[in-house]
Amino acid sequence: MTILSKEKIRLGVRAGDRYEAIRLVGQLLVDAGHVPAEYIDYMIRREEELSTFMGAGLAIPHGTNEAKPLIRSTGLAVLLSPDGIDFGEGQTANIVVGIAAVGDDHMELLTGIASIVADDAANERLLRAKSADEVLDIFQAEIGS
């Protein structure tokens, strides 16, 4: 099973709020078999405890530590929202990356995701992507598989 695939990428997403976005990105992880449906509840709980908005238009929703045993395999899911999604406190996310990681896999993934967003050219390409293939190419250049 690949960490990120076209089936786990959505472009032009509109979500009423961060919780709707988290449910959408979480469902992509569920549908791909990385986690059971209850993982989404832990993603919501994490957001209630501490916002997963990272700055620069990026949010990385993930489950709480208690959800770790539920993770079947490491995976990412990506939502791109040109109009942005309200993540509270005046923060708007244009890129929402759901993550489920086995063991310490999350550290490498977070580093790769951060490098994409920190690279203005890659970030701009991501926001202008017209297909899941384009998004996949950008992520694969940074995080592989």
MODELLER restraints for C-alpha pairs under 7 A, 6 or more apart:
rsr = mdl.restraints
at = mdl.atoms
rsr.add(forms.Gaussian(group=physical.xy_distance, feature=features.Distance(at['CA:2:A'], at['CA:145:A']), mean=5.89, stdev=0.5))
rsr.add(forms.Gaussian(group=physical.xy_distance, feature=features.Distance(at['CA:3:A'], at['CA:74:A']), mean=5.95, stdev=0.5))
rsr.add(forms.Gaussian(group=physical.xy_distance, feature=features.Distance(at['CA:3:A'], at['CA:75:A']), mean=4.15, stdev=0.5))
rsr.add(forms.Gaussian(group=physical.xy_distance, feature=features.Distance(at['CA:3:A'], at['CA:76:A']), mean=5.67, stdev=0.5))
rsr.add(forms.Gaussian(group=physical.xy_distance, feature=features.Distance(at['CA:3:A'], at['CA:145:A']), mean=5.92, stdev=0.5))
rsr.add(forms.Gaussian(group=physical.xy_distance, feature=features.Distance(at['CA:4:A'], at['CA:75:A']), mean=6.12, stdev=0.5))
rsr.add(forms.Gaussian(group=physical.xy_distance, feature=features.Distance(at['CA:4:A'], at['CA:76:A']), mean=5.29, stdev=0.5))
rsr.add(forms.Gaussian(group=physical.xy_distance, feature=features.Distance(at['CA:4:A'], at['CA:77:A']), mean=6.48, stdev=0.5))
rsr.add(forms.Gaussian(group=physical.xy_distance, feature=features.Distance(at['CA:4:A'], at['CA:145:A']), mean=6.66, stdev=0.5))
rsr.add(forms.Gaussian(group=physical.xy_distance, feature=features.Distance(at['CA:5:A'], at['CA:136:A']), mean=6.73, stdev=0.5))
rsr.add(forms.Gaussian(group=physical.xy_distance, feature=features.Distance(at['CA:6:A'], at['CA:132:A']), mean=5.28, stdev=0.5))
rsr.add(forms.Gaussian(group=physical.xy_distance, feature=features.Distance(at['CA:6:A'], at['CA:133:A']), mean=6.38, stdev=0.5))
rsr.add(forms.Gaussian(group=physical.xy_distance, feature=features.Distance(at['CA:6:A'], at['CA:136:A']), mean=6.64, stdev=0.5))
rsr.add(forms.Gaussian(group=physical.xy_distance, feature=features.Distance(at['CA:8:A'], at['CA:28:A']), mean=5.52, stdev=0.5))
rsr.add(forms.Gaussian(group=physical.xy_distance, feature=features.Distance(at['CA:8:A'], at['CA:77:A']), mean=4.73, stdev=0.5))
rsr.add(forms.Gaussian(group=physical.xy_distance, feature=features.Distance(at['CA:8:A'], at['CA:78:A']), mean=6.29, stdev=0.5))
rsr.add(forms.Gaussian(group=physical.xy_distance, feature=features.Distance(at['CA:9:A'], at['CA:77:A']), mean=5.86, stdev=0.5))
rsr.add(forms.Gaussian(group=physical.xy_distance, feature=features.Distance(at['CA:9:A'], at['CA:78:A']), mean=4.75, stdev=0.5))
rsr.add(forms.Gaussian(group=physical.xy_distance, feature=features.Distance(at['CA:9:A'], at['CA:79:A']), mean=6.00, stdev=0.5))
rsr.add(forms.Gaussian(group=physical.xy_distance, feature=features.Distance(at['CA:9:A'], at['CA:132:A']), mean=5.82, stdev=0.5))
rsr.add(forms.Gaussian(group=physical.xy_distance, feature=features.Distance(at['CA:10:A'], at['CA:78:A']), mean=6.28, stdev=0.5))
rsr.add(forms.Gaussian(group=physical.xy_distance, feature=features.Distance(at['CA:10:A'], at['CA:79:A']), mean=4.90, stdev=0.5))
rsr.add(forms.Gaussian(group=physical.xy_distance, feature=features.Distance(at['CA:10:A'], at['CA:80:A']), mean=6.27, stdev=0.5))
rsr.add(forms.Gaussian(group=physical.xy_distance, feature=features.Distance(at['CA:11:A'], at['CA:79:A']), mean=6.06, stdev=0.5))
rsr.add(forms.Gaussian(group=physical.xy_distance, feature=features.Distance(at['CA:11:A'], at['CA:80:A']), mean=4.85, stdev=0.5))
rsr.add(forms.Gaussian(group=physical.xy_distance, feature=features.Distance(at['CA:11:A'], at['CA:81:A']), mean=6.60, stdev=0.5))
rsr.add(forms.Gaussian(group=physical.xy_distance, feature=features.Distance(at['CA:12:A'], at['CA:80:A']), mean=5.87, stdev=0.5))
rsr.add(forms.Gaussian(group=physical.xy_distance, feature=features.Distance(at['CA:12:A'], at['CA:81:A']), mean=5.11, stdev=0.5))
rsr.add(forms.Gaussian(group=physical.xy_distance, feature=features.Distance(at['CA:12:A'], at['CA:82:A']), mean=6.26, stdev=0.5))
rsr.add(forms.Gaussian(group=physical.xy_distance, feature=features.Distance(at['CA:13:A'], at['CA:79:A']), mean=6.37, stdev=0.5))
rsr.add(forms.Gaussian(group=physical.xy_distance, feature=features.Distance(at['CA:13:A'], at['CA:80:A']), mean=5.91, stdev=0.5))
rsr.add(forms.Gaussian(group=physical.xy_distance, feature=features.Distance(at['CA:13:A'], at['CA:81:A']), mean=4.79, stdev=0.5))
rsr.add(forms.Gaussian(group=physical.xy_distance, feature=features.Distance(at['CA:14:A'], at['CA:81:A']), mean=6.29, stdev=0.5))
rsr.add(forms.Gaussian(group=physical.xy_distance, feature=features.Distance(at['CA:15:A'], at['CA:21:A']), mean=5.55, stdev=0.5))
rsr.add(forms.Gaussian(group=physical.xy_distance, feature=features.Distance(at['CA:15:A'], at['CA:85:A']), mean=6.13, stdev=0.5))
rsr.add(forms.Gaussian(group=physical.xy_distance, feature=features.Distance(at['CA:17:A'], at['CA:85:A']), mean=5.99, stdev=0.5))
rsr.add(forms.Gaussian(group=physical.xy_distance, feature=features.Distance(at['CA:17:A'], at['CA:86:A']), mean=5.32, stdev=0.5))
rsr.add(forms.Gaussian(group=physical.xy_distance, feature=features.Distance(at['CA:17:A'], at['CA:87:A']), mean=6.64, stdev=0.5))
rsr.add(forms.Gaussian(group=physical.xy_distance, feature=features.Distance(at['CA:18:A'], at['CA:85:A']), mean=6.36, stdev=0.5))
rsr.add(forms.Gaussian(group=physical.xy_distance, feature=features.Distance(at['CA:18:A'], at['CA:86:A']), mean=5.90, stdev=0.5))
rsr.add(forms.Gaussian(group=physical.xy_distance, feature=features.Distance(at['CA:18:A'], at['CA:87:A']), mean=4.98, stdev=0.5))
rsr.add(forms.Gaussian(group=physical.xy_distance, feature=features.Distance(at['CA:19:A'], at['CA:44:A']), mean=6.66, stdev=0.5))
rsr.add(forms.Gaussian(group=physical.xy_distance, feature=features.Distance(at['CA:22:A'], at['CA:44:A']), mean=6.94, stdev=0.5))
rsr.add(forms.Gaussian(group=physical.xy_distance, feature=features.Distance(at['CA:22:A'], at['CA:61:A']), mean=6.46, stdev=0.5))
rsr.add(forms.Gaussian(group=physical.xy_distance, feature=features.Distance(at['CA:23:A'], at['CA:40:A']), mean=6.30, stdev=0.5))
rsr.add(forms.Gaussian(group=physical.xy_distance, feature=features.Distance(at['CA:25:A'], at['CA:77:A']), mean=5.91, stdev=0.5))
rsr.add(forms.Gaussian(group=physical.xy_distance, feature=features.Distance(at['CA:25:A'], at['CA:78:A']), mean=6.66, stdev=0.5))
rsr.add(forms.Gaussian(group=physical.xy_distance, feature=features.Distance(at['CA:25:A'], at['CA:79:A']), mean=6.62, stdev=0.5))
rsr.add(forms.Gaussian(group=physical.xy_distance, feature=features.Distance(at['CA:25:A'], at['CA:98:A']), mean=5.56, stdev=0.5))
rsr.add(forms.Gaussian(group=physical.xy_distance, feature=features.Distance(at['CA:26:A'], at['CA:40:A']), mean=5.40, stdev=0.5))
rsr.add(forms.Gaussian(group=physical.xy_distance, feature=features.Distance(at['CA:26:A'], at['CA:98:A']), mean=6.31, stdev=0.5))
rsr.add(forms.Gaussian(group=physical.xy_distance, feature=features.Distance(at['CA:28:A'], at['CA:77:A']), mean=6.17, stdev=0.5))
rsr.add(forms.Gaussian(group=physical.xy_distance, feature=features.Distance(at['CA:29:A'], at['CA:35:A']), mean=6.22, stdev=0.5))
rsr.add(forms.Gaussian(group=physical.xy_distance, feature=features.Distance(at['CA:29:A'], at['CA:75:A']), mean=6.87, stdev=0.5))
rsr.add(forms.Gaussian(group=physical.xy_distance, feature=features.Distance(at['CA:29:A'], at['CA:76:A']), mean=6.96, stdev=0.5))
rsr.add(forms.Gaussian(group=physical.xy_distance, feature=features.Distance(at['CA:29:A'], at['CA:77:A']), mean=6.21, stdev=0.5))
rsr.add(forms.Gaussian(group=physical.xy_distance, feature=features.Distance(at['CA:30:A'], at['CA:36:A']), mean=5.56, stdev=0.5))
rsr.add(forms.Gaussian(group=physical.xy_distance, feature=features.Distance(at['CA:30:A'], at['CA:37:A']), mean=5.75, stdev=0.5))
rsr.add(forms.Gaussian(group=physical.xy_distance, feature=features.Distance(at['CA:34:A'], at['CA:71:A']), mean=6.19, stdev=0.5))
rsr.add(forms.Gaussian(group=physical.xy_distance, feature=features.Distance(at['CA:34:A'], at['CA:72:A']), mean=5.14, stdev=0.5))
rsr.add(forms.Gaussian(group=physical.xy_distance, feature=features.Distance(at['CA:34:A'], at['CA:73:A']), mean=4.89, stdev=0.5))
rsr.add(forms.Gaussian(group=physical.xy_distance, feature=features.Distance(at['CA:34:A'], at['CA:74:A']), mean=6.45, stdev=0.5))
rsr.add(forms.Gaussian(group=physical.xy_distance, feature=features.Distance(at['CA:34:A'], at['CA:75:A']), mean=6.17, stdev=0.5))
rsr.add(forms.Gaussian(group=physical.xy_distance, feature=features.Distance(at['CA:35:A'], at['CA:70:A']), mean=6.19, stdev=0.5))
rsr.add(forms.Gaussian(group=physical.xy_distance, feature=features.Distance(at['CA:35:A'], at['CA:71:A']), mean=5.00, stdev=0.5))
rsr.add(forms.Gaussian(group=physical.xy_distance, feature=features.Distance(at['CA:35:A'], at['CA:72:A']), mean=5.62, stdev=0.5))
rsr.add(forms.Gaussian(group=physical.xy_distance, feature=features.Distance(at['CA:36:A'], at['CA:70:A']), mean=6.85, stdev=0.5))
rsr.add(forms.Gaussian(group=physical.xy_distance, feature=features.Distance(at['CA:39:A'], at['CA:63:A']), mean=6.49, stdev=0.5))
rsr.add(forms.Gaussian(group=physical.xy_distance, feature=features.Distance(at['CA:39:A'], at['CA:67:A']), mean=6.37, stdev=0.5))
rsr.add(forms.Gaussian(group=physical.xy_distance, feature=features.Distance(at['CA:39:A'], at['CA:70:A']), mean=6.86, stdev=0.5))
rsr.add(forms.Gaussian(group=physical.xy_distance, feature=features.Distance(at['CA:42:A'], at['CA:63:A']), mean=4.70, stdev=0.5))
rsr.add(forms.Gaussian(group=physical.xy_distance, feature=features.Distance(at['CA:42:A'], at['CA:64:A']), mean=5.63, stdev=0.5))
rsr.add(forms.Gaussian(group=physical.xy_distance, feature=features.Distance(at['CA:42:A'], at['CA:67:A']), mean=6.20, stdev=0.5))
rsr.add(forms.Gaussian(group=physical.xy_distance, feature=features.Distance(at['CA:43:A'], at['CA:61:A']), mean=6.19, stdev=0.5))
rsr.add(forms.Gaussian(group=physical.xy_distance, feature=features.Distance(at['CA:43:A'], at['CA:62:A']), mean=4.99, stdev=0.5))
rsr.add(forms.Gaussian(group=physical.xy_distance, feature=features.Distance(at['CA:43:A'], at['CA:63:A']), mean=4.07, stdev=0.5))
rsr.add(forms.Gaussian(group=physical.xy_distance, feature=features.Distance(at['CA:43:A'], at['CA:64:A']), mean=6.59, stdev=0.5))
rsr.add(forms.Gaussian(group=physical.xy_distance, feature=features.Distance(at['CA:46:A'], at['CA:62:A']), mean=6.98, stdev=0.5))
rsr.add(forms.Gaussian(group=physical.xy_distance, feature=features.Distance(at['CA:46:A'], at['CA:63:A']), mean=5.88, stdev=0.5))
rsr.add(forms.Gaussian(group=physical.xy_distance, feature=features.Distance(at['CA:46:A'], at['CA:64:A']), mean=5.31, stdev=0.5))
rsr.add(forms.Gaussian(group=physical.xy_distance, feature=features.Distance(at['CA:52:A'], at['CA:59:A']), mean=5.38, stdev=0.5))
rsr.add(forms.Gaussian(group=physical.xy_distance, feature=features.Distance(at['CA:52:A'], at['CA:60:A']), mean=5.41, stdev=0.5))
rsr.add(forms.Gaussian(group=physical.xy_distance, feature=features.Distance(at['CA:52:A'], at['CA:61:A']), mean=5.41, stdev=0.5))
rsr.add(forms.Gaussian(group=physical.xy_distance, feature=features.Distance(at['CA:53:A'], at['CA:59:A']), mean=4.06, stdev=0.5))
rsr.add(forms.Gaussian(group=physical.xy_distance, feature=features.Distance(at['CA:53:A'], at['CA:60:A']), mean=6.49, stdev=0.5))
rsr.add(forms.Gaussian(group=physical.xy_distance, feature=features.Distance(at['CA:53:A'], at['CA:87:A']), mean=6.71, stdev=0.5))
rsr.add(forms.Gaussian(group=physical.xy_distance, feature=features.Distance(at['CA:57:A'], at['CA:92:A']), mean=5.87, stdev=0.5))
rsr.add(forms.Gaussian(group=physical.xy_distance, feature=features.Distance(at['CA:57:A'], at['CA:93:A']), mean=4.20, stdev=0.5))
rsr.add(forms.Gaussian(group=physical.xy_distance, feature=features.Distance(at['CA:57:A'], at['CA:94:A']), mean=5.13, stdev=0.5))
rsr.add(forms.Gaussian(group=physical.xy_distance, feature=features.Distance(at['CA:57:A'], at['CA:95:A']), mean=6.15, stdev=0.5))
rsr.add(forms.Gaussian(group=physical.xy_distance, feature=features.Distance(at['CA:58:A'], at['CA:93:A']), mean=5.15, stdev=0.5))
rsr.add(forms.Gaussian(group=physical.xy_distance, feature=features.Distance(at['CA:58:A'], at['CA:94:A']), mean=6.30, stdev=0.5))
rsr.add(forms.Gaussian(group=physical.xy_distance, feature=features.Distance(at['CA:58:A'], at['CA:95:A']), mean=4.90, stdev=0.5))
rsr.add(forms.Gaussian(group=physical.xy_distance, feature=features.Distance(at['CA:58:A'], at['CA:96:A']), mean=5.94, stdev=0.5))
rsr.add(forms.Gaussian(group=physical.xy_distance, feature=features.Distance(at['CA:59:A'], at['CA:93:A']), mean=5.96, stdev=0.5))
rsr.add(forms.Gaussian(group=physical.xy_distance, feature=features.Distance(at['CA:59:A'], at['CA:95:A']), mean=6.37, stdev=0.5))
rsr.add(forms.Gaussian(group=physical.xy_distance, feature=features.Distance(at['CA:59:A'], at['CA:96:A']), mean=4.83, stdev=0.5))
rsr.add(forms.Gaussian(group=physical.xy_distance, feature=features.Distance(at['CA:59:A'], at['CA:97:A']), mean=6.32, stdev=0.5))
rsr.add(forms.Gaussian(group=physical.xy_distance, feature=features.Distance(at['CA:60:A'], at['CA:96:A']), mean=5.81, stdev=0.5))
rsr.add(forms.Gaussian(group=physical.xy_distance, feature=features.Distance(at['CA:60:A'], at['CA:97:A']), mean=4.79, stdev=0.5))
rsr.add(forms.Gaussian(group=physical.xy_distance, feature=features.Distance(at['CA:60:A'], at['CA:98:A']), mean=5.58, stdev=0.5))
rsr.add(forms.Gaussian(group=physical.xy_distance, feature=features.Distance(at['CA:60:A'], at['CA:99:A']), mean=6.83, stdev=0.5))
rsr.add(forms.Gaussian(group=physical.xy_distance, feature=features.Distance(at['CA:61:A'], at['CA:97:A']), mean=6.51, stdev=0.5))
rsr.add(forms.Gaussian(group=physical.xy_distance, feature=features.Distance(at['CA:61:A'], at['CA:98:A']), mean=4.97, stdev=0.5))
rsr.add(forms.Gaussian(group=physical.xy_distance, feature=features.Distance(at['CA:61:A'], at['CA:99:A']), mean=6.45, stdev=0.5))
rsr.add(forms.Gaussian(group=physical.xy_distance, feature=features.Distance(at['CA:62:A'], at['CA:98:A']), mean=5.93, stdev=0.5))
rsr.add(forms.Gaussian(group=physical.xy_distance, feature=features.Distance(at['CA:62:A'], at['CA:99:A']), mean=5.22, stdev=0.5))
rsr.add(forms.Gaussian(group=physical.xy_distance, feature=features.Distance(at['CA:62:A'], at['CA:100:A']), mean=6.31, stdev=0.5))
rsr.add(forms.Gaussian(group=physical.xy_distance, feature=features.Distance(at['CA:71:A'], at['CA:100:A']), mean=6.39, stdev=0.5))
rsr.add(forms.Gaussian(group=physical.xy_distance, feature=features.Distance(at['CA:71:A'], at['CA:101:A']), mean=6.80, stdev=0.5))
rsr.add(forms.Gaussian(group=physical.xy_distance, feature=features.Distance(at['CA:71:A'], at['CA:102:A']), mean=6.31, stdev=0.5))
rsr.add(forms.Gaussian(group=physical.xy_distance, feature=features.Distance(at['CA:73:A'], at['CA:101:A']), mean=6.67, stdev=0.5))
rsr.add(forms.Gaussian(group=physical.xy_distance, feature=features.Distance(at['CA:73:A'], at['CA:102:A']), mean=6.00, stdev=0.5))
rsr.add(forms.Gaussian(group=physical.xy_distance, feature=features.Distance(at['CA:74:A'], at['CA:100:A']), mean=5.42, stdev=0.5))
rsr.add(forms.Gaussian(group=physical.xy_distance, feature=features.Distance(at['CA:74:A'], at['CA:101:A']), mean=4.23, stdev=0.5))
rsr.add(forms.Gaussian(group=physical.xy_distance, feature=features.Distance(at['CA:74:A'], at['CA:102:A']), mean=5.36, stdev=0.5))
rsr.add(forms.Gaussian(group=physical.xy_distance, feature=features.Distance(at['CA:75:A'], at['CA:99:A']), mean=6.00, stdev=0.5))
rsr.add(forms.Gaussian(group=physical.xy_distance, feature=features.Distance(at['CA:75:A'], at['CA:100:A']), mean=5.36, stdev=0.5))
rsr.add(forms.Gaussian(group=physical.xy_distance, feature=features.Distance(at['CA:75:A'], at['CA:101:A']), mean=6.34, stdev=0.5))
rsr.add(forms.Gaussian(group=physical.xy_distance, feature=features.Distance(at['CA:76:A'], at['CA:97:A']), mean=6.56, stdev=0.5))
rsr.add(forms.Gaussian(group=physical.xy_distance, feature=features.Distance(at['CA:76:A'], at['CA:98:A']), mean=5.54, stdev=0.5))
rsr.add(forms.Gaussian(group=physical.xy_distance, feature=features.Distance(at['CA:76:A'], at['CA:99:A']), mean=4.76, stdev=0.5))
rsr.add(forms.Gaussian(group=physical.xy_distance, feature=features.Distance(at['CA:76:A'], at['CA:100:A']), mean=6.57, stdev=0.5))
rsr.add(forms.Gaussian(group=physical.xy_distance, feature=features.Distance(at['CA:77:A'], at['CA:97:A']), mean=5.61, stdev=0.5))
rsr.add(forms.Gaussian(group=physical.xy_distance, feature=features.Distance(at['CA:77:A'], at['CA:98:A']), mean=5.01, stdev=0.5))
rsr.add(forms.Gaussian(group=physical.xy_distance, feature=features.Distance(at['CA:77:A'], at['CA:99:A']), mean=6.70, stdev=0.5))
rsr.add(forms.Gaussian(group=physical.xy_distance, feature=features.Distance(at['CA:78:A'], at['CA:96:A']), mean=5.75, stdev=0.5))
rsr.add(forms.Gaussian(group=physical.xy_distance, feature=features.Distance(at['CA:78:A'], at['CA:97:A']), mean=4.58, stdev=0.5))
rsr.add(forms.Gaussian(group=physical.xy_distance, feature=features.Distance(at['CA:78:A'], at['CA:98:A']), mean=6.34, stdev=0.5))
rsr.add(forms.Gaussian(group=physical.xy_distance, feature=features.Distance(at['CA:79:A'], at['CA:95:A']), mean=5.95, stdev=0.5))
rsr.add(forms.Gaussian(group=physical.xy_distance, feature=features.Distance(at['CA:79:A'], at['CA:96:A']), mean=5.05, stdev=0.5))
rsr.add(forms.Gaussian(group=physical.xy_distance, feature=features.Distance(at['CA:79:A'], at['CA:97:A']), mean=6.45, stdev=0.5))
rsr.add(forms.Gaussian(group=physical.xy_distance, feature=features.Distance(at['CA:80:A'], at['CA:94:A']), mean=5.71, stdev=0.5))
rsr.add(forms.Gaussian(group=physical.xy_distance, feature=features.Distance(at['CA:80:A'], at['CA:95:A']), mean=4.89, stdev=0.5))
rsr.add(forms.Gaussian(group=physical.xy_distance, feature=features.Distance(at['CA:80:A'], at['CA:96:A']), mean=6.49, stdev=0.5))
rsr.add(forms.Gaussian(group=physical.xy_distance, feature=features.Distance(at['CA:80:A'], at['CA:127:A']), mean=6.84, stdev=0.5))
rsr.add(forms.Gaussian(group=physical.xy_distance, feature=features.Distance(at['CA:81:A'], at['CA:94:A']), mean=4.68, stdev=0.5))
rsr.add(forms.Gaussian(group=physical.xy_distance, feature=features.Distance(at['CA:81:A'], at['CA:95:A']), mean=6.38, stdev=0.5))
rsr.add(forms.Gaussian(group=physical.xy_distance, feature=features.Distance(at['CA:82:A'], at['CA:94:A']), mean=5.80, stdev=0.5))
rsr.add(forms.Gaussian(group=physical.xy_distance, feature=features.Distance(at['CA:82:A'], at['CA:127:A']), mean=6.65, stdev=0.5))
rsr.add(forms.Gaussian(group=physical.xy_distance, feature=features.Distance(at['CA:83:A'], at['CA:94:A']), mean=6.99, stdev=0.5))
rsr.add(forms.Gaussian(group=physical.xy_distance, feature=features.Distance(at['CA:84:A'], at['CA:92:A']), mean=5.54, stdev=0.5))
rsr.add(forms.Gaussian(group=physical.xy_distance, feature=features.Distance(at['CA:84:A'], at['CA:93:A']), mean=5.25, stdev=0.5))
rsr.add(forms.Gaussian(group=physical.xy_distance, feature=features.Distance(at['CA:84:A'], at['CA:94:A']), mean=4.53, stdev=0.5))
rsr.add(forms.Gaussian(group=physical.xy_distance, feature=features.Distance(at['CA:85:A'], at['CA:92:A']), mean=5.32, stdev=0.5))
rsr.add(forms.Gaussian(group=physical.xy_distance, feature=features.Distance(at['CA:85:A'], at['CA:93:A']), mean=5.13, stdev=0.5))
rsr.add(forms.Gaussian(group=physical.xy_distance, feature=features.Distance(at['CA:85:A'], at['CA:94:A']), mean=6.40, stdev=0.5))
rsr.add(forms.Gaussian(group=physical.xy_distance, feature=features.Distance(at['CA:86:A'], at['CA:92:A']), mean=4.80, stdev=0.5))
rsr.add(forms.Gaussian(group=physical.xy_distance, feature=features.Distance(at['CA:86:A'], at['CA:93:A']), mean=6.59, stdev=0.5))
rsr.add(forms.Gaussian(group=physical.xy_distance, feature=features.Distance(at['CA:87:A'], at['CA:93:A']), mean=6.53, stdev=0.5))
rsr.add(forms.Gaussian(group=physical.xy_distance, feature=features.Distance(at['CA:109:A'], at['CA:143:A']), mean=6.40, stdev=0.5))
rsr.add(forms.Gaussian(group=physical.xy_distance, feature=features.Distance(at['CA:112:A'], at['CA:142:A']), mean=5.27, stdev=0.5))
rsr.add(forms.Gaussian(group=physical.xy_distance, feature=features.Distance(at['CA:112:A'], at['CA:143:A']), mean=5.20, stdev=0.5))
rsr.add(forms.Gaussian(group=physical.xy_distance, feature=features.Distance(at['CA:116:A'], at['CA:122:A']), mean=5.68, stdev=0.5))
rsr.add(forms.Gaussian(group=physical.xy_distance, feature=features.Distance(at['CA:116:A'], at['CA:123:A']), mean=5.91, stdev=0.5))
rsr.add(forms.Gaussian(group=physical.xy_distance, feature=features.Distance(at['CA:116:A'], at['CA:142:A']), mean=6.95, stdev=0.5))
rsr.add(forms.Gaussian(group=physical.xy_distance, feature=features.Distance(at['CA:117:A'], at['CA:123:A']), mean=5.01, stdev=0.5))
rsr.add(forms.Gaussian(group=physical.xy_distance, feature=features.Distance(at['CA:122:A'], at['CA:138:A']), mean=6.93, stdev=0.5))
rsr.add(forms.Gaussian(group=physical.xy_distance, feature=features.Distance(at['CA:126:A'], at['CA:135:A']), mean=5.94, stdev=0.5))
rsr.add(forms.Gaussian(group=physical.xy_distance, feature=features.Distance(at['CA:129:A'], at['CA:135:A']), mean=6.25, stdev=0.5))
